[in-house]
Every structure is written in C-alpha cells, then in structure tokens.
Amino acid sequence: MRNLKILFSYLGAYRRDAMLGVLFVTAETALELFIPVIMANIIDVGVPAGDIDYMLLQGTYMLVCAAFSLVLGLGYARTSARVASGLGANLREAEYRKIQTLAFGNLDNYDASSLVTRMTTDITVIQNAIGNGFRPMVRGPVTLIVGLVYALVLSRPLATVFAIILPVLAIVLGVITYRVSPLYRQLQTSMDHLNGVVQEDLTAVRAVKAYVRAEHEEAKFDAVNTELAHTATKTFGNAVLNLPVFQLSMYVAALSILWIGGRMILAGELGVGSLTGFMSYVLLIMNSLMMISNVFLLITRALASVERISRVLDERSLIQAPDVATAVHG
C-alpha cells in the first residue's frame, strides 16, 4: 500500500489526466456491456414479431453505443499515455535530485550499476505497467461487476456457474502472485549484476587489453548473463501459468452454460436471445478476469521496482547542511 501511495504522490499535474482516464474507461465499458442487452431484445422481441422498425431502432442504439465507445477509447489512450510518461519523468527527476544530495557514505550502500538500473529499467517497468495496465486495471473490475449484474438480470440459474468458477480463479491468481512477487525482485537484482560487470569492463577496457584479461572478463559476463537468463526464465515461466488456468475456466464455463441453457430453452424457461446475450457476458466476464490477472502481474513487478526506487528516495544523507542561523552565530 505504501508503494502505491508513492506512485500517487509523484503524479503531480497528471492527476487530472488519471481521473479523466478512469472516467473514460468506466463509461466506455458500461456502453459496451449494454450492447448484448440490445442484441437480446432484437432476437427475442424484434425477430419473432417481424418488427423491422423496432430492429432498426435497436440497431441504431448499438451504433450510437459503439461510436461513443470509440471516442471514449481515444480519450483514454491519450490520458493514459500522458500519465505513464509524466509519472516516469517525475520519478526519474526526483531520484536524480536525491542522488545529488547524498554523501559518499550513502552512495557506498549502492553500486553505481544499481543506481543506473533504478533510474532506467525500474522506471521503465513502472511506465509500462501504467501504460499497458491502466485500461485493464479499470476496465477489468468494472466489466466483472457490471457483467455479473447484467448476467443476473438475464438468468439467475445460469449466473450460478460464476459462483463456482470465480473463487477457484481467485485462489489460483493469489498463489501465482505470491510465488512471482519475490522472483521479480531477484530479476531486477540480476540486472544490477549484469550492468555492474558491463560498467567495470568498459571503465577498465585498456587494463583488460593490456593484461590480456579478456577471457576472464568474458567468463564473468557469462556468469551474470546466465544468472539473468535463468532468473527471467523462472520468473516469467511462473507468471504465465495463469493463462492456461483461465482458458480452461473459460471453456468449462461456456460448456456448462450452453448445457444448462439448452435444457432451459427446451423447457421454455429461457429465450434464445437471452442465452446469446448471456454467452456474450460469459466472454466479457472471463476476459475481464484475464485482464485482472495480467494487471496483478504487471503491478507486482512494478511494485518491486517502486520499492527499489523508494529506498533511494527515502535515504537520509549522512552529511546534513548546517542551519543558516547556527552558521551565522558561529
């Protein structure tokens, strides 16, 4: 939670864009979720009655919803890009200014390569998390909540399928996040080691060539490069486990709803249009869950980077400037 507060505190002038982005994504999602309801009305009301005027009117509503969604999507894209770039610039400037105030004793706690990584790679990770995760971060929960409400309105018996699947997916996501979180910190540390070896080699390149130490330096680089590759493979190998689990859940939910819905249609308890609209919500809800899981992984990695940056920002200089009044009286 503290790391999230750090991110919000450095938004600065871009807080307005962040709020507008949330508003745009919420409105866009609500409009898109209303389209299956209109489609169900066309199939269940307009088609059986052969009412062309009614179907054209409902089709016009769908076009209006799609047009507004497009405009809102463009607005979101602009605001999210400004927020991600602005936040990255503010964090980079704050970290650079902080480093300038630190004493040599403070800087001894950090390798130069680590400070470079914290100002470049870590901030890039945060920017990517905001840029790529801003829309699903808002859209996922909104789609899930509104989609479940619409699904309950269409058919409560079919909506009970989600009551079984959602807790299972929540547990799986929690386990994956718990396992991946420390691996992301190891990944950034491995990147520090790689940058350190490259920096040493470039700084002392003349000495390396003069004393014929190229093979020794290559062995050092190979060791840290192998460490980074192994850590990255382990980290992302665990992170992608959510994909097959969510795909399996989506197909199980779709088959269950088709089987239950087909029996309800045969019994006259459900219309074909309602089942068609409900299947649209199945895809929307499962996709929203997929987006939420991806956002969790993005945020997990970004928070690991925020923690590394916050250590530099919270560092207290060992040498404090004397108070002006004390200096004058002295």
C-alpha positions in Angstrom: 0.0 0.0 0.0 2.9 2.4 0.8 4.4 1.8 -2.6 1.1 2.7 -4.3 1.0 5.9 -2.2 4.5 6.8 -3.5 3.2 6.4 -7.1 0.2 8.7 -6.5 2.3 11.3 -4.7 4.5 11.7 -7.8 1.7 12.1 -10.3 1.8 15.8 -9.8 0.0 17.7 -12.5 -1.0 14.4 -14.2 -3.6 13.5 -11.5 -6.3 15.2 -13.6 -5.4 13.0 -16.6 -5.5 9.9 -14.4 -9.0 10.8 -13.1 -10.2 11.5 -16.7 -8.8 8.2 -17.9 -10.7 6.3 -15.2 -13.9 8.2 -16.2 -13.4 7.4 -19.9 -12.7 3.7 -19.3 -15.7 3.3 -17.0 -18.1 5.0 -19.4 -16.7 3.0 -22.4 -17.1 -0.3 -20.5 -20.6 0.5 -19.5 -21.6 1.2 -23.1 -20.0 -1.9 -24.4 -21.7 -4.0 -21.8 -25.1 -2.6 -22.8 -24.8 -3.8 -26.4 -25.6 -7.6 -25.6 -28.8 -6.4 -23.9 -29.8 -4.6 -27.1 -28.9 -7.7 -29.1 -31.0 -9.9 -26.9 -34.0 -7.6 -27.4 -33.6 -7.8 -31.2 -33.5 -11.6 -31.2 -36.3 -12.2 -28.6 -38.6 -9.3 -29.5 -37.9 -7.9 -32.9 -37.2 -11.1 -34.9 -40.3 -13.2 -33.7 -42.6 -10.2 -34.3 -41.0 -9.3 -37.6 -40.9 -5.7 -36.5 -38.4 -4.1 -38.8 -38.8 -0.6 -37.3 -38.0 -2.0 -33.8 -34.9 -3.8 -35.0 -33.6 -0.8 -36.9 -34.2 1.4 -33.8 -32.3 -1.1 -31.6 -29.5 -1.3 -34.2 -29.2 2.5 -34.1 -28.8 2.3 -30.4 -26.0 -0.2 -30.9 -24.2 2.0 -33.4 -24.5 5.0 -31.0 -23.1 3.0 -28.2 -20.2 1.8 -30.4 -19.5 5.4 -31.6 -19.4 6.8 -28.1 -17.1 3.9 -27.0 -14.7 4.7 -29.8 -14.5 8.4 -28.8 -14.0 7.4 -25.1 -11.3 4.9 -26.1 -9.4 7.6 -27.9 -9.7 9.9 -24.9 -8.4 7.1 -22.6 -5.4 6.4 -24.9 -4.3 10.0 -24.7 -4.7 10.4 -21.0 -3.0 7.1 -20.1 0.0 7.9 -22.3 0.4 11.3 -20.5 0.1 9.7 -17.1 2.6 7.0 -17.8 5.2 9.4 -19.4 4.6 12.1 -16.8 4.9 9.8 -13.8 8.1 8.3 -15.2 9.6 11.7 -15.8 8.7 12.8 -12.2 10.2 9.7 -10.6 13.4 10.0 -12.7 13.9 13.6 -11.8 13.1 13.0 -8.1 15.6 10.1 -7.9 18.3 12.1 -9.8 17.9 15.1 -7.4 18.0 12.8 -4.4 21.3 11.2 -5.5 22.9 14.6 -5.9 22.2 15.3 -2.2 23.6 12.0 -0.8 27.0 11.8 0.8 29.7 9.3 -0.3 28.8 7.2 2.8 25.3 6.9 1.4 26.5 6.1 -2.1 28.7 3.3 -0.7 25.4 1.4 0.1 24.6 1.2 -3.7 26.5 0.1 -6.7 26.7 2.6 -9.5 25.1 0.0 -11.8 22.2 -0.5 -9.3 21.5 3.3 -9.3 21.6 3.3 -13.1 19.1 0.4 -13.2 16.8 2.1 -10.7 16.7 5.2 -12.9 16.2 3.4 -16.2 14.9 -0.2 -16.1 12.9 0.1 -12.9 11.2 3.3 -14.0 10.5 1.8 -17.5 8.8 -1.1 -15.8 6.6 1.3 -13.9 5.8 3.3 -17.0 4.9 0.1 -18.9 2.7 -1.1 -16.0 0.8 2.2 -16.1 0.6 2.5 -19.9 -0.4 -1.1 -20.5 -2.3 -1.7 -17.3 -4.3 1.5 -16.9 -7.2 0.4 -19.1 -7.5 -3.2 -17.9 -6.9 -2.0 -14.3 -10.1 0.0 -14.5 -12.0 -2.0 -17.2 -11.5 -5.4 -15.6 -13.3 -4.8 -12.3 -16.0 -2.6 -14.0 -16.6 -5.4 -16.6 -16.7 -8.0 -13.9 -19.2 -6.2 -11.7 -21.5 -4.8 -14.4 -21.3 -8.0 -16.4 -22.4 -10.1 -13.4 -25.3 -7.7 -12.7 -26.5 -8.0 -16.4 -26.0 -11.7 -16.3 -28.2 -12.0 -13.1 -30.8 -9.9 -14.8 -30.9 -12.2 -17.9 -30.8 -15.5 -16.0 -30.1 -16.2 -12.3 -29.8 -20.0 -12.7 -27.1 -19.6 -15.4 -25.3 -16.9 -13.3 -24.7 -19.5 -10.5 -21.9 -21.0 -12.7 -19.8 -18.0 -11.9 -20.3 -18.6 -8.2 -18.3 -21.8 -8.6 -15.6 -20.6 -11.0 -14.7 -17.2 -9.6 -13.5 -18.4 -6.2 -11.3 -21.0 -7.8 -9.7 -18.4 -10.1 -9.2 -16.0 -7.2 -7.2 -18.7 -5.3 -5.1 -19.6 -8.3 -4.3 -15.9 -9.0 -3.3 -15.4 -5.4 -1.0 -18.4 -5.4 0.7 -17.3 -8.7 1.1 -13.7 -7.4 2.6 -14.9 -4.1 5.2 -17.0 -6.0 6.1 -14.4 -8.6 6.5 -11.4 -6.4 9.9 -12.3 -4.9 11.1 -13.5 -8.3 10.6 -10.0 -9.8 12.9 -8.6 -7.1 15.5 -11.2 -7.9 15.2 -10.4 -11.6 16.0 -6.7 -11.0 18.9 -7.6 -8.8 20.3 -9.9 -11.5 20.0 -7.0 -13.9 22.1 -4.9 -11.5 24.8 -7.5 -11.5 24.8 -7.6 -15.3 25.1 -3.8 -15.6 27.9 -3.8 -13.0 30.0 -6.2 -14.9 29.5 -4.3 -18.2 30.3 -1.0 -16.5 33.5 -2.4 -15.0 34.6 -3.8 -18.3 34.0 -0.6 -20.1 35.8 1.5 -17.5 38.9 -0.7 -17.4 38.9 -1.7 -21.0 42.5 -0.5 -21.5 43.7 -2.5 -18.5 41.9 -5.6 -19.6 43.5 -5.4 -23.1 46.9 -4.6 -21.6 47.0 -7.5 -19.2 45.2 -9.9 -21.6 42.3 -10.5 -19.3 39.6 -10.7 -22.0 38.8 -14.3 -21.3 38.5 -13.6 -17.6 36.0 -10.8 -18.2 34.1 -12.9 -20.7 33.7 -15.6 -18.1 32.4 -13.0 -15.5 29.9 -11.7 -18.1 28.8 -15.2 -19.0 28.1 -15.9 -15.3 25.9 -12.9 -14.7 24.3 -13.2 -18.1 23.4 -16.9 -17.3 22.1 -15.8 -13.9 19.8 -13.2 -15.5 18.6 -15.6 -18.1 17.8 -18.3 -15.5 16.0 -15.8 -13.2 14.0 -14.4 -16.1 13.0 -17.8 -17.4 11.9 -18.9 -13.9 10.0 -15.7 -13.3 8.1 -15.5 -16.5 7.6 -19.2 -16.5 5.6 -18.9 -13.3 3.9 -15.7 -14.4 2.3 -17.3 -17.5 0.7 -20.1 -15.5 -2.4 -18.0 -15.2 -3.1 -18.2 -19.0 -3.9 -22.0 -19.2 -5.9 -21.9 -16.0 -8.1 -19.0 -17.2 -8.5 -20.6 -20.6 -9.7 -23.9 -19.0 -12.1 -22.0 -16.8 -13.5 -20.1 -19.7 -14.2 -23.2 -21.7 -15.7 -25.0 -18.7 -18.0 -22.1 -18.0 -19.1 -21.8 -21.7 -19.8 -25.6 -21.9 -21.7 -25.6 -18.6 -23.8 -22.6 -19.6 -24.6 -24.0 -23.0 -25.7 -27.3 -21.5 -27.8 -25.7 -18.7 -29.2 -23.0 -21.0 -30.1 -25.6 -23.7 -32.1 -27.6 -21.3 -33.9 -24.4 -20.1 -34.7 -23.4 -23.7 -36.2 -26.9 -24.3 -38.3 -26.4 -21.1 -39.4 -23.0 -22.2 -37.7 -21.3 -19.3 -35.3 -19.2 -21.4 -35.3 -17.4 -24.7 -32.6 -18.0 -27.4 -31.8 -14.3 -27.4 -31.2 -14.3 -23.6 -28.8 -17.3 -24.0 -27.0 -15.5 -26.8 -26.7 -12.3 -24.7 -25.6 -14.4 -21.7 -22.8 -16.0 -23.7 -21.6 -12.6 -24.7 -21.3 -11.8 -21.0 -19.5 -15.0 -20.3 -16.8 -14.0 -22.7 -16.7 -10.4 -21.3 -16.5 -11.6 -17.7 -13.8 -14.2 -18.4 -11.8 -11.7 -20.4 -12.1 -9.2 -17.6 -10.8 -11.8 -15.2 -7.9 -12.4 -17.6 -7.2 -8.7 -17.7 -7.3 -8.5 -13.9 -4.8 -11.4 -13.6 -2.4 -9.7 -16.1 -2.8 -6.4 -14.2 -1.9 -8.1 -11.0 1.3 -9.5 -12.5 2.2 -6.0 -14.0 1.5 -4.3 -10.7 3.5 -7.0 -8.8 6.6 -6.3 -10.9 6.0 -2.6 -10.9 5.7 -2.5 -7.1 9.0 -4.4 -6.8 10.6 -1.6 -8.9 8.8 1.1 -6.8 10.3 -0.5 -3.6 13.8 -0.3 -5.1 13.3 3.4 -6.1 11.7 4.3 -2.7 14.9 3.1 -0.9 16.9 5.7 -2.7 14.2 8.4 -2.2 14.0 7.6 1.5 17.8 7.6 2.0 18.9 10.1 4.6 22.1 11.9 3.8 24.9 11.3 6.3 26.0 14.9 5.9 23.4 17.5 6.8 23.7 21.1 5.8 24.1 23.3 8.9 21.2 25.6 9.9 21.6 29.1 8.5 21.1 30.8 11.9 23.7 28.5 13.6 26.2 29.1 10.8 25.9 32.9 11.2 26.2 32.9 15.0 29.1 30.6 14.8 
